[in-house]
């Protein structure tokens, strides 16, 4: 089995769960003997081969990834906006070698979530990836999220091989009801043209059915996995309890509900600190919001964290809260669980449907969130049980299982094709 | 010579409302949900089953006899939400063919935590049964058939009871049969009746299970199994939740028809009879002493108490709620004491059980919570409020006491305040 896989980000250059998911999934698939050519947007213009960056950084153990070849298209790499604001210029009426009709609509709309000229990048990626596809031999195409969907469909049309699109997040998760029509159109186009869709949860599957009019039988759910790290928490007798928010600071992740809940918790207990780890277009507003509520001295912003620092912040924390407005899966929650941190999850998430040993709240119900935060901090038995059972449960989410399911889906698709 | 001894457990708890840490009032109960469930169970189970049993008692001229154990917390709810059910129970009591058993008023686990509270609740329950049904319970059945030697001794020490009921599962009894009368270790007068778990569970759990080899179960077949006991036992003790009829087993499974035809089939055999627990122990001799040092119950496969105190949250909640017993009683505030006792109802701790978490089986039944964690958090919030009410009163009391001493006057009697409190509530 040889797979032509199209991705947008890969560690260490990640901004969210998509890169983590691609890393875990391809590593497990490689272990299981699936050959993959993984196409990524290259570093800016003159930068050397992406593969070299990855290996130089020590991220890719050549043994673990022996079945994967990385190919780079030379387009810029910055899928999400940063706090400092971004250029929103859009080149209109760009021509494309792939000839996909979808570009006709991709010329207007709100770009605030993406760094730079995202449509131009997607278009360059599409044409370059399509060229790479013409030089490769493979059985199936697998594309991760909308940025790579046009390339997948174009490659499928050129090669005659079936395409599977993997939906890690939809425009409705990222933007609520005010979607970018151009992105929505690309997502919808990719979903309808693809032979099969992989959704990261039933939650996402339902969005695809209801918002994109895709028949249910075309969609398969494959949960993400988590890499067990075996780290132990340092249970120091620190005076203050730490409650952690870890994620991009954007509308989708619901940081304002976290801060509002923090305010309510602090009305009942004082020995608590709230840590917000991450970055995003709402960072400055959230810092101001915490100050406005008079809890600025209790809310700490670490900005974006990577690698070791992520594990360190988990180990410091007594509780992880994921207040997302809409979360297709929520790998970070699994990471918290496997790092022995109790979690409170938004019910509006994929992970909430998949785990039992976590507390669940509606993201808008600030009082309920505060009630549960206080309960976890106050009651040691509750903490113990959530930690122990949560860690064991998270350990069941293994990338090997996800990879096996994906391989099974390939077989089904190829049998039908 | 086989007597069929039916005992039905009738209980519903006062479920707590969603109570966050931010609540300040002392209304702890979900009146809407409680009334809704009470009414639903009344219509699907209590009323049709009571009518059927009344009909059978009349048809067989008193040869069909049963026993009930109705908890005090359910009696309260029936008075409020389903007085028609209470009326039919009274009708049953009037036939003289129905025995009412004694238990803890609040369906609590007090036997494991506070003997004083345990005995107090038995007294409260006895008073309630006497008030409603003009009978004084002579047979004791503990919450969920929780039993050990010590509990039996405690029950004998009351002098009120002739026998106590317990679970009769194989791994507890070994080679012994549940179809005889036993005596608890170190007891002189008290006798022990054991549940025939196999035949009881055939009705209570397996009746509608289409994967069961004996499905469909009809009255003649069941009567044959009872007849098979003749010669190797005196009594077949069929102990089960009353909700078996119409609720656990829906009417469409044929459970009511089964019950309707059962007395006829059983009585076809001249040696068979129906007896209440009191009649069983009067009719047959004790065959042996039984030593049960470890606590057993009728719950789950384990038949132990792990469904209520199997995990750290449950143990913590139970420890905390029993820890404040003295403080609660020191307030002498009938409202606070009653709220505290309603928190002792075993169901609250059952909801916190994580044993069969992923299976979503019988523990889910009428469970108002999404998860055991939620039920623990809610319970602890209510308990926290109750504690602060106690402290408020005791703190105010001691301050008043001080001022009173200074002024050289006597403190207003507690009784007066209680009366005021009660009239306020009414």
Boltz contact constraints between the chains, C-beta under 6 A:
constraints:
  - contact:
      token1: [A, 268]
      token2: [B, 21]
      max_distance: 6.0
  - contact:
      token1: [A, 356]
      token2: [B, 357]
      max_distance: 6.0
  - contact:
      token1: [A, 359]
      token2: [B, 373]
      max_distance: 6.0
  - contact:
      token1: [A, 367]
      token2: [B, 20]
      max_distance: 6.0
  - contact:
      token1: [A, 367]
      token2: [B, 22]
      max_distance: 6.0
  - contact:
      token1: [A, 371]
      token2: [B, 20]
      max_distance: 6.0
  - contact:
      token1: [A, 371]
      token2: [B, 21]
      max_distance: 6.0
  - contact:
      token1: [A, 374]
      token2: [B, 21]
      max_distance: 6.0
  - contact:
      token1: [A, 375]
      token2: [B, 377]
      max_distance: 6.0
  - contact:
      token1: [A, 381]
      token2: [B, 312]
      max_distance: 6.0
  - contact:
      token1: [A, 381]
      token2: [B, 313]
      max_distance: 6.0
  - contact:
      token1: [A, 381]
      token2: [B, 316]
      max_distance: 6.0
  - contact:
      token1: [A, 382]
      token2: [B, 313]
      max_distance: 6.0
  - contact:
      token1: [A, 382]
      token2: [B, 376]
      max_distance: 6.0
  - contact:
      token1: [A, 384]
      token2: [B, 312]
      max_distance: 6.0
  - contact:
      token1: [A, 385]
      token2: [B, 312]
      max_distance: 6.0
  - contact:
      token1: [A, 385]
      token2: [B, 313]
      max_distance: 6.0
